[in-house]
Amino acid sequence: MTHTLHRYGRVDTLNDDLVFLSMSAKGFANEKGSAEKMKKTLEIARKHNPVNMGDMKTGNLLEMSIDEIMRKVTDTSIVHAVFANIEAAAAFAKEVKEAKLGISLVVSAPFDRAWKVADMAGCMGHTIEYSGGIWGRTEKLPAPEVLEFTTMCGHGMISRYLVEDVIRRVKAGKTNVVDGAREIGKQCCCGIYNPDRSEKLLKALAAKK
């Protein structure tokens, strides 16, 4: 499974939420020396205007520069890039494919969007994974509008209470959607959080009476 897969929300809010991760096969031959290949992946991503990038060992663009992130990439890193535009996402995937780096690239998105990225990039899918939804004591979950934010961090580092507080402050006019989205997103060190989607969600919530 992948921590980028289980994003909650309506499909129309997820269509422009295209998340990539790249990593070596841990403990196998392509791990040694893979840091430079993952740095190259980030360099390629930067050219195509991602809304967020990061390395789970270091942090994301909402709290530090891409140069600092890249300096700290190691062979055991897992690097990420998030796009809010399918053309940019496909151009990134196509360039990574052409670079022949020899490490995996995974895209998480609604199924038809993921396949469209692959088709536009000239790629053939290797493995397909589905999110199986949420099971168990679902009555203990936060409200659906809160889950839309918290599930943008696959390691559960975004607190429901922070999201609820930011929503309250946005509705009260005490903060704006851009600052609110960044405040939430800084908690997701991997860099798979989508601030563009978050801003849109906060704007829609603020418009509700």
C-alpha positions in Angstrom: 0.0 0.0 0.0 1.0 3.6 -0.2 0.3 6.5 2.2 -0.6 8.7 -0.8 -3.6 6.6 -1.8 -6.3 7.1 0.8 -7.6 10.6 0.2 -11.1 11.3 1.2 -13.5 13.6 -0.6 -15.8 14.1 -3.6 -14.3 13.1 -6.9 -14.7 16.7 -8.3 -12.3 17.9 -5.5 -9.9 15.1 -6.2 -9.6 15.4 -10.0 -6.8 18.0 -9.7 -5.1 16.2 -6.8 -2.3 14.2 -8.5 0.3 12.8 -6.1 3.6 11.2 -7.0 6.1 9.3 -4.9 9.5 7.9 -5.9 11.6 5.5 -4.0 14.2 2.8 -4.4 13.5 -0.9 -3.6 14.6 -1.1 0.0 17.3 -3.6 0.6 17.7 -4.3 -3.1 20.4 -3.4 -5.6 18.8 -0.2 -6.8 18.9 1.3 -3.3 22.6 2.1 -3.4 23.2 5.4 -5.1 19.5 6.1 -5.5 19.8 9.5 -3.7 21.1 11.1 -6.9 18.2 9.6 -8.9 15.6 10.9 -6.5 17.3 14.4 -6.6 16.9 14.2 -10.3 13.2 13.3 -9.9 12.8 16.4 -7.7 14.7 18.6 -10.2 12.3 17.4 -13.0 9.3 18.0 -10.8 10.3 21.5 -10.0 10.3 22.4 -13.7 6.6 21.5 -14.0 5.2 23.7 -11.2 4.1 21.3 -8.5 1.9 22.8 -5.7 4.0 20.8 -3.1 7.1 18.7 -2.9 9.0 17.0 -0.2 11.0 14.1 1.3 9.6 12.2 4.3 12.9 12.5 6.1 13.2 16.2 5.7 10.0 18.2 5.1 8.0 19.9 2.5 7.9 23.1 0.4 5.5 24.8 2.8 8.3 25.0 5.5 11.6 25.0 3.6 13.2 25.5 0.2 13.4 22.8 -2.5 17.2 23.2 -2.4 17.3 22.4 1.3 15.1 19.3 0.7 17.3 18.1 -2.1 20.5 18.6 -0.2 19.2 16.1 2.5 18.0 13.4 0.2 19.5 10.0 1.0 19.4 6.5 -0.5 16.5 5.6 1.9 14.5 8.8 1.2 11.0 8.7 -0.3 10.4 11.9 -2.4 7.1 13.3 -3.4 5.5 15.9 -5.7 1.9 17.1 -5.9 0.3 18.6 -9.0 -3.0 20.4 -9.4 -2.9 20.3 -13.2 -3.1 17.1 -15.2 -1.0 18.4 -18.1 1.8 19.4 -15.7 1.6 16.0 -13.9 1.8 14.1 -17.2 4.7 16.2 -18.5 6.5 15.4 -15.2 5.9 11.7 -15.5 6.9 11.7 -19.2 10.2 13.4 -18.4 10.9 11.0 -15.6 10.2 8.1 -17.9 12.6 9.5 -20.5 15.3 10.0 -17.9 15.4 6.2 -17.3 16.4 6.6 -13.7 15.6 3.0 -12.7 13.5 3.7 -9.7 9.7 3.5 -9.3 7.3 6.3 -9.8 3.8 6.0 -8.3 0.9 8.2 -9.0 -2.2 8.4 -6.8 -5.4 10.0 -8.2 -9.0 9.0 -9.1 -8.6 5.9 -11.3 -9.5 7.6 -14.6 -7.2 10.5 -13.9 -4.3 8.2 -13.0 -4.7 6.3 -16.3 -4.9 9.5 -18.2 -1.6 10.7 -16.7 -0.1 7.4 -17.8 -1.5 7.6 -21.3 -0.3 11.2 -21.7 3.1 10.3 -20.5 3.4 7.2 -22.7 3.6 4.9 -19.7 2.1 1.5 -19.0 0.9 0.7 -15.5 2.9 -1.9 -13.6 0.8 -2.3 -10.5 -2.7 -1.1 -9.6 -3.8 -0.4 -6.0 -7.2 0.6 -4.8 -8.3 2.4 -1.6 -10.7 0.1 0.1 -12.5 2.9 2.0 -12.9 3.3 5.7 -14.0 0.4 7.9 -14.8 -0.1 11.6 -16.0 2.4 14.1 -16.6 5.1 11.6 -18.8 7.0 14.0 -15.6 8.0 15.8 -14.3 9.8 12.7 -14.3 13.6 12.4 -16.8 15.2 10.1 -16.4 14.5 6.3 -15.3 18.1 5.7 -12.4 17.6 8.2 -11.4 14.2 6.7 -10.9 15.9 3.4 -7.9 17.7 5.0 -6.6 15.1 7.4 -6.4 12.4 4.7 -4.1 14.6 2.6 -1.4 13.4 5.1 -1.0 9.7 4.7 0.8 9.4 8.0 -1.9 11.0 10.1 0.2 14.0 11.1 -2.6 16.6 10.5 -4.7 16.9 13.6 -8.5 17.1 13.2 -8.5 19.8 15.9 -6.1 22.0 14.0 -8.3 21.6 10.9 -11.5 22.4 12.9 -9.7 25.5 14.4 -8.6 26.7 11.0 -12.0 26.3 9.5 -13.5 28.3 12.4 -11.0 31.1 12.0 -11.5 31.2 8.2 -15.3 31.4 8.7 -14.8 34.2 11.3 -12.5 36.2 9.0 -9.6 35.8 11.4 -7.4 34.2 8.8 -7.5 33.7 5.0 -7.7 30.5 3.0 -4.1 30.7 1.8 -2.6 31.1 5.3 -5.0 28.5 6.7 -4.1 26.0 4.0 -0.4 26.5 4.6 -0.8 26.2 8.4 -2.5 22.8 8.0 -0.1 21.6 5.3 3.1 22.3 7.3 2.2 19.3 9.5 2.6 16.9 6.6 6.4 16.4 6.4 6.3 14.2 3.3 5.0 16.9 1.1 1.9 15.0 -0.3 -0.5 17.6 1.1 -2.2 19.7 -1.7 -2.4 23.4 -0.6 -4.3 24.3 -3.8 -7.1 21.8 -3.0 -7.1 22.9 0.6 -7.6 26.5 -0.3 -10.6 25.6 -2.5 -12.1 23.5 0.3 -11.6 26.3 2.8 -13.2 28.8 0.5 -16.2 26.6 -0.1 -16.6 26.0 3.7 -16.3 29.7 4.4 -19.1 30.4 1.9 -21.5 28.2 3.8 -23.8 29.8 6.3 
